Every structure is written in C-alpha cells, then in structure tokens.
Amino acid sequence: MVVVAMTALTMVAEIAAGLLFGSIALLADGLHMASHTVALAINLYAYVYARRHAGNREFSFGTGKVNALGGFTGAVLLAVFALMMAWESIERLVSPVAIAFNQAIPVAVFGLVINGLSAFILNERHDHEHRHEHGHEHHHDHNLRAAYLHVLADALTSLLAIAALLAGKYLGLVWLDPFIGLLGAALVSRWSLGLLRVTASVLLDKQEPHQLHQVRSLLEKETGATVTDLHVWEIGPQQHSVVVSIETATPQAPTYYKHLLCARKEFVHVIVEVNPRLLPRPDREQR
C-alpha cells in the first residue's frame, strides 16, 4: 500500500509539473509511472480480494491461488513493459531524436530515488516472508515478487538512463541511450519469463518432485506403508494440498496418517485413503 501510494503521488506530481512547465520529459515519465501504478494496484487488489473471500466456501481450497494469479498478471504486464522499451529503443536507434539532457537527467534521478525506496520497502517485506519460509524458494509470495520486480525494473531503467544520459551529454554518445534501453528490456524480459513460468506452474497444479519425495519418504519410513497413488500441489503461499493412497499390512485410521503429514505446516489440506495389504495365499505344500 505504501509503494502504491508513493508511485501514484509521483505520477500525479510529474504529470502536473510536465503540463505546468511544458516539459515533455516529465510528462512522459509521469505517464510511465501511471502504467506501474496500475500494475502495482493489481498486485494490491489480489491481497484485498484473497483476504475478503478467505472464508468463501465457493473456493474449494481457499483463495491462496489469487496470489499466483496476481503474480502471473504482474509478469504479463512486465513483459508488455519490456516490449514497449525494446520497441521505443529500436525506433530511436533507427531514427535518433534530440534529447533534452538538462530536463531528462533530473527526472531520471528522481525516478531512481522513488523506485529505489519502493524496491527497498518491498524487499524488506520479501525478506521477512523468506525468513518464515525457512529458505524454500517454492514458497515465495509470487504476487509480492511481481510487485518487487516492477519497481526493481523501473529503478534499473532509471539507473541505466542516468548513465546513458550523462554519456550522451558529456561524451556525445547519444546512441548509448537506446542501446541501454534494449539491454534493460532484455533483462526485464528474463525476469518476466521466470515469473511467468513459476506462477503458471502453480495455476496449473504442477507437482514438485521434491514435495512428492518428501511425502512419500515420510509415510513409507515412518509407517512402513507403500504409497500407491500420490498428488501434491500448491494451493497458496506456504500451503500444499495432499491426496494420497497407501497400502499397509497394519492399517491405522486415516487421521493417524493425516496428523503425521499435517505436522509439516505446509500441508494444510490432506486426504488419505488407507487400503489393507493382502498377504499372498499359501500353496498346498505350505499348508
């Protein structure tokens, strides 16, 4: 909420100053900040929606996947942002335009300060979540990561822009500005694709091999049972659902196995089917 408010206020200030002082650079950066305000607002809305409908029984496994959906949406917007950066950079390489260095440099510095502060705030929150997740990367808050990557991408863009603008002003390397724009677009695209891959896996209920191994190992080593069917998938940050069928010669009540799995906090919705293991029938000689 703090980052969305900061971004929105910066957007309003830059657009107002651009219109008031006739600065195209300020106006353009203000409109750019507007796109990020919308993207961050979507990430914020994902949290609001998930909390508001947390007790709604229409959602079979709760609203945890709204987090991944918000992250996926943010990743798509990041990809669009990267394409826009690349397109504009190519246009400027083909048809160079005059750059108002004295106006553009302060705008880039201002953007770097705001986005750097926003990235620091979100990273602090991310580190807080990470400490509670015991270092497991698959438990990351994808929605928070999308918001963090947005402001980090903007901060990187501002930093690269400052370097390019200074080189253009003092060394005459005007071509460096669109070239660095292409470099930034490539890096943002890589972040976007990585986030798309992770969040799509959650939305499509992709199973993680280490989670399957963890559940199978826990049940077979602790109870001597044989796991005959197993499904583990993420239903929210730090939340996994488990559906398992086991076969054992000494069956216990299903609640016994459920309590064994639920002792691991990440397993919050567990269904266990217990089948007795049939002993081989002795032949006549043995009888």
C-alpha angles and dihedrals in degrees: 000000000000092000093047090050092048092048093047093049091049090049092052093045094049095046092047092047091046092053093041097048098030093241112156090189092057092044093050093049090047091054089047089053088050091062090052091047089057092047093049091045088057090053090049092048090053089062092045093049094046092051094044093052098035092115096041108122091204086081105074095205101022127259098295093116090061083078091059091043090054090049092049091050090049090050091052090051089048089054091050089049090052092050091051090050091050094047094049092046093051090048091053092047090053096039111022117207131201113267121215094219097180091057099035098051096058090046091052091048091049091049091049092053094049096043093042090054091046091050090050091052094048093043090053089054090045092052090049091054091044092055089054091049094059092235098298106145093200089067095060119133098251093192092054090046091054091053091046092051090051094057092037090054090050092048090049090049091052092048093049090044092054091052092047094045093050091049090048094048100044103025101030093237095143092157089064092074097065091035092058088045088060091047091052091047091054092051094047089048090055092052090047095051091048092052092045091053094050097044093043088055090055094046091050093047094243112183120234115225095218091053091050090049092048094053094042093048093047095052098041097044097042099041107020090235125139117236108224099172130016137176124177123173139161117257097172144340107316089356127112131173121218129200111180138168119202137184121209140164090221105043121195128193113285090245089065092061092040092055089049091056097038089058082080102074095216092066104078105152113043130172118184128189114196121200125182114241109238114226116230112263112249117240125234096267091055090049 
